[in-house]
Amino acid sequence: MKYNPLGRTGFSVSEVSFGAWAIGGGWGSTKDEDSLAALHTAAEAGVNFFDTADAYGMGRSEKLVSRLKREINSDIYIATKVGRRLKPHTADKYTPEAIRLFIEESLNNMKLEELDLLQLHCPPADVYYRPEIFEALDKIQKEGLIRNYGVSVERVEEALKVIEYPGVKTVQIVFNMFRQRPAELFFKEAKKKNIGIIVRVPLASGLLTGKMDRNTRFSKDDHRNFNLHGEAFDVGETFAGVPFEAGIDAVEELKKIKPEGLTMAQFALKWILMNDAVSCVIPGSKKPYQVKDNTAASDAPPLGSETMQQTALIYEKYIKKHVHYRW
C-alpha cells in the first residue's frame, strides 16, 4: 500500500482507502458481521483512512468504523460528514448551531472526543457563499472538537469556490473514468493551495467493476434502484450520473483495453491514482473479497500512456455528453 499526504492535514493516508456508505445502508441488504470483516480486511491491507457520514444508516456506519478503531487498537483516521440529515436539505438550515449539534452526535456515535476530519456533506450551492458557516467551523476547530475540516461537493464549481476559504483543507469529489472534468481545472487549483483530494464514487456505483449488464437489477433499498433519476438525491451519486445503458456500452470498450492481470475495478482505481493531485480514493466494500480486490490496485503497475489515451477516447465517445458540463 502506498501513502500520500492529505493536503495540509498532516495525515499520510493510504491511497486506496475505505468508503463506508455501503456498510451503513442504501446499497441493498448488509450484515454488520460482514461489514466488520471488510473493515478488518482493509486495515490488514494497510488502509488507514475511513470515510463515513452520520447519514449512512443514521449513525450505523459511524459506529461500525469506530468499533474497528477500538478493536484493532491502532492509529487510523476517521473522516465523517454532516448536513445531509437536515430536513429539508436547504441552505437556510445550515446554521452554526445545527452543524455543532451534528458534530456532537457524531462524536457520541463514535465514542470520540475529537474528529480527525469533519466534512460538510454536499451542501446546497448557496452554503458556499456564506462565510459565517466556515467561520463557525474555525471556531469549533479551535475548541478541539475537530482537527480538520473540508467539504464533500457535487460540482466542480462548488469545489473551486470552497477552496477560497483558508480553513478548508480537503475536498471530496466524484472523479472516475466516467467523470473526468475535475482534472481540467480544479485539480490544478487545489494543488496550488495544497488541498487534500478525496475521490468518491470511483467505480461509478459498481458500473466500472464490469460485473453488470443490461439485465442487472437492484433491490428496492438500493439507491441504484430508487435514485436512478435523482429522486432521492443528486443523480450524480448514482452511476456517476451516466445513463445505465451508456455506461454498460463504455465498460465493454474499456474491457478491451484493460491491462492483463488487472480486474476492471483495479483498472478503474489505478486510472484515478495516475493523477498526482489525488490524495486517496474511497471505494466502498461490503465484503472482504471486495476490499482485497480494491486495495491491490495500489501496488499495480502504472498505466501506460496509450491506455490512458484510449480511455480518454472512450470517455469522449460514450460518456462526455451526458456528464461533462453538468458536474
C-alpha positions in Angstrom: 0.0 0.0 0.0 1.3 3.5 -0.9 0.6 6.5 1.2 0.1 10.2 0.3 -0.2 13.5 2.2 -3.8 14.5 2.7 -3.2 18.2 1.9 -2.3 20.3 4.9 -3.9 18.0 7.5 -0.6 16.4 8.4 -2.0 13.0 7.7 -0.4 10.4 5.5 -3.2 8.3 4.1 -3.5 5.1 2.2 -4.0 5.9 -1.4 -6.7 3.3 -1.6 -8.9 3.9 1.5 -12.4 2.8 2.6 -15.7 4.4 1.8 -18.2 3.4 4.4 -21.5 4.4 2.7 -22.4 0.8 1.7 -22.0 -0.7 5.2 -24.4 1.9 6.5 -27.2 1.1 4.0 -28.6 2.3 0.7 -26.8 -0.4 -1.3 -29.1 -3.4 -0.6 -29.0 -5.5 2.5 -25.9 -5.8 4.5 -24.9 -7.6 7.7 -22.8 -6.0 10.4 -20.5 -9.1 10.8 -19.7 -8.9 7.0 -19.1 -5.2 7.3 -16.7 -5.6 10.2 -14.9 -8.4 8.4 -14.5 -6.0 5.4 -13.2 -3.2 7.7 -10.7 -5.5 9.4 -9.5 -6.8 6.0 -9.0 -3.2 4.9 -6.9 -2.4 8.0 -4.8 -5.6 7.5 -4.2 -4.4 3.9 -2.7 -1.1 5.1 -5.8 1.1 4.8 -5.6 3.8 7.5 -8.3 6.3 6.3 -12.0 5.5 6.6 -14.7 7.9 5.3 -18.2 7.7 6.8 -21.2 10.0 7.5 -23.9 10.4 10.0 -26.5 9.9 7.3 -25.2 6.4 6.4 -27.7 4.3 8.2 -28.4 7.1 10.7 -25.1 6.5 12.5 -24.8 2.8 11.8 -21.7 3.3 9.6 -20.0 5.6 12.0 -20.5 3.1 14.8 -19.0 0.3 12.8 -16.0 2.3 11.8 -15.3 3.4 15.3 -15.7 -0.2 16.5 -12.9 -1.1 14.1 -10.7 1.6 15.7 -11.3 0.2 19.1 -10.8 -3.5 18.1 -7.5 -3.0 16.3 -6.2 -0.5 18.9 -4.3 1.2 16.1 -4.0 4.6 14.7 -6.4 5.1 11.8 -8.0 8.3 10.6 -11.8 8.6 10.6 -13.5 11.2 8.4 -17.2 11.8 8.8 -19.7 14.1 7.1 -22.7 16.0 8.4 -25.5 18.1 6.9 -27.5 15.7 4.8 -29.8 14.9 7.7 -31.2 18.4 7.6 -34.9 18.4 6.6 -35.4 20.0 4.3 -31.8 19.9 3.0 -31.7 23.6 2.2 -29.1 26.3 2.6 -31.0 28.1 5.3 -31.0 25.0 7.5 -27.2 25.1 7.6 -26.5 27.1 10.7 -23.6 27.1 13.2 -25.9 25.6 15.8 -27.1 22.8 13.6 -23.5 21.9 12.5 -22.3 21.9 16.1 -25.2 19.6 17.1 -24.4 17.1 14.3 -20.7 17.1 15.3 -21.6 16.3 18.9 -23.8 13.5 17.7 -21.1 12.0 15.5 -18.6 12.2 18.4 -21.1 10.4 20.6 -21.8 7.7 17.9 -18.1 7.0 17.6 -17.2 7.5 21.3 -14.6 10.0 20.3 -13.5 13.4 21.8 -12.3 14.8 18.6 -12.9 14.2 14.9 -9.9 13.7 12.6 -11.7 15.3 9.7 -15.2 16.8 9.5 -16.8 17.4 6.1 -19.9 19.2 5.2 -22.0 16.6 3.2 -22.7 18.0 -0.2 -24.4 21.2 1.0 -26.7 23.3 -1.3 -24.8 25.7 -3.6 -25.8 28.8 -1.5 -23.9 27.5 1.5 -20.6 28.0 -0.3 -21.3 31.8 -0.3 -21.9 32.1 3.5 -18.6 32.9 5.2 -20.2 32.6 8.6 -20.5 28.8 8.2 -16.8 28.4 7.7 -16.1 30.9 10.5 -18.1 28.6 12.7 -16.1 25.6 11.7 -12.9 27.6 12.5 -14.3 28.2 16.0 -15.3 24.6 16.5 -11.8 23.5 15.4 -10.2 25.9 17.9 -12.3 24.4 20.6 -10.8 21.0 19.9 -13.9 19.1 18.6 -12.4 18.7 15.1 -8.8 18.5 14.0 -9.5 19.5 10.4 -12.5 20.3 8.1 -13.3 20.1 4.5 -16.3 19.7 2.2 -17.8 17.0 0.0 -19.1 18.6 -3.2 -21.3 17.7 -6.1 -19.9 20.1 -8.7 -16.5 21.4 -9.9 -17.8 25.0 -9.5 -18.5 24.3 -5.8 -15.1 22.8 -5.3 -13.4 25.9 -6.8 -15.5 28.2 -4.6 -14.9 26.3 -1.3 -11.1 26.3 -1.5 -11.3 30.1 -1.3 -11.8 29.6 2.4 -8.4 29.3 4.1 -9.6 26.8 6.7 -10.8 24.2 4.2 -8.1 21.5 4.0 -9.8 18.8 1.9 -12.4 18.4 -0.8 -14.2 15.2 -1.6 -15.3 15.0 -5.2 -16.6 12.5 -7.8 -13.8 11.6 -10.2 -13.5 8.5 -12.2 -13.3 7.2 -15.8 -16.8 8.5 -16.3 -16.3 11.9 -14.5 -13.1 13.4 -15.8 -13.8 17.1 -15.6 -12.2 17.8 -12.2 -8.8 17.1 -13.7 -9.2 20.0 -16.1 -9.0 23.0 -13.7 -10.0 22.1 -10.2 -7.1 19.7 -9.5 -4.6 22.3 -10.7 -6.1 25.0 -8.4 -6.2 22.5 -5.5 -2.6 21.6 -5.8 -1.6 25.3 -5.6 -3.3 25.5 -2.2 -2.2 22.1 -1.1 -5.8 20.8 -0.7 -6.3 17.1 0.1 -8.4 15.5 -2.6 -10.6 12.5 -1.6 -12.1 10.8 -4.6 -15.5 9.2 -4.1 -17.8 7.2 -6.4 -14.6 5.8 -8.0 -16.3 2.8 -9.5 -19.4 4.6 -10.7 -21.7 2.7 -8.3 -20.3 -0.6 -9.5 -20.6 0.1 -13.2 -16.8 0.1 -13.6 -16.4 -3.2 -11.9 -17.5 -4.7 -15.2 -19.9 -7.1 -13.4 -23.1 -5.6 -14.7 -25.1 -5.9 -17.9 -28.3 -4.6 -19.2 -30.3 -7.2 -17.3 -28.8 -6.3 -13.9 -31.5 -5.3 -11.4 -31.2 -3.8 -7.9 -33.3 -4.2 -4.7 -35.8 -1.6 -3.6 -33.4 -0.4 -0.8 -30.5 0.1 -3.2 -30.0 3.7 -4.4 -29.2 2.3 -7.9 -32.9 1.5 -8.0 -34.6 4.3 -6.1 -32.3 7.2 -7.2 -31.8 6.2 -10.8 -33.1 9.6 -12.0 -32.2 11.6 -8.9 -35.4 11.1 -7.0 -33.7 11.0 -3.5 -30.5 13.0 -4.0 -28.2 14.2 -6.7 -28.3 11.8 -9.6 -24.5 12.2 -10.0 -24.1 10.0 -6.9 -25.7 7.1 -8.8 -23.7 5.6 -11.6 -21.8 8.9 -11.6 -24.8 10.4 -13.4 -24.3 8.3 -16.5 -27.3 6.6 -18.1 -27.0 3.0 -17.2 -27.0 1.7 -20.8 -24.4 4.2 -21.9 -22.2 3.1 -19.0 -22.6 -0.5 -20.0 -21.5 0.2 -23.5 -18.5 2.2 -22.4 -17.4 -0.6 -19.9 -17.5 -3.1 -22.8 -15.0 -0.9 -24.6 -12.9 -0.4 -21.5 -12.6 -4.2 -21.1 -10.9 -4.4 -24.4 -8.1 -2.1 -23.3 -7.8 -3.3 -19.7 -4.2 -4.3 -18.9 -3.7 -8.0 -18.4 -3.6 -9.1 -14.8 -5.9 -6.3 -13.5 -9.6 -6.7 -12.7 -11.8 -3.9 -14.1 -12.1 -2.5 -10.6 -8.4 -2.3 -10.2 -8.1 -0.8 -13.7 -10.6 1.9 -12.8 -8.9 2.7 -9.4 -5.4 2.8 -10.9 -6.7 5.2 -13.6 -7.7 7.6 -10.8 -4.4 7.2 -8.9 -2.4 8.1 -12.0 -3.4 11.7 -11.2 -0.9 13.0 -8.7 -3.4 15.6 -7.4 -5.4 12.7 -5.8 -4.6 12.0 -2.1 -6.8 8.9 -1.8 -9.7 7.1 -3.4 -12.5 5.6 -1.2 -14.2 2.7 -2.9 -17.0 1.1 -0.9 -17.0 -2.6 0.1 -19.4 -4.8 2.0 -17.4 -8.0 1.8 -13.7 -8.8 2.4 -13.1 -10.1 -1.1 -14.1 -6.7 -2.5 -11.6 -5.0 -0.2 -8.8 -7.3 -1.3 -9.6 -6.6 -5.0 -9.7 -2.8 -4.4 -6.6 -2.4 -2.3 -4.5 -4.4 -4.7 -4.8 -1.5 -7.1 -2.3 0.5 -5.1 0.6 -1.9 -6.0 -0.5 -2.4 -9.6 2.0 -1.1 -12.2 1.3 2.4 -13.6 -0.9 2.5 -16.7 0.8 3.2 -20.0 0.2 6.4 -22.0 -1.6 4.5 -24.7 -4.0 3.1 -22.3 -4.7 6.5 -20.8 -5.3 7.9 -24.3 -7.6 5.1 -25.2 -9.6 5.7 -22.0 -10.0 9.3 -22.9 -11.3 8.4 -26.3 -13.9 6.1 -24.8 -15.0 8.9 -22.5 -15.3 11.3 -25.4 -17.4 8.8 -27.4 -19.8 7.4 -24.8 -19.8 9.5 -21.7 -18.8 13.1 -22.0 -22.1 14.4 -23.5 -24.0 13.1 -20.5 -22.0 14.4 -17.6 -19.1 16.8 -18.5 -20.9 20.1 -18.3 -23.3 19.1 -15.6 -20.9 18.4 -12.8 
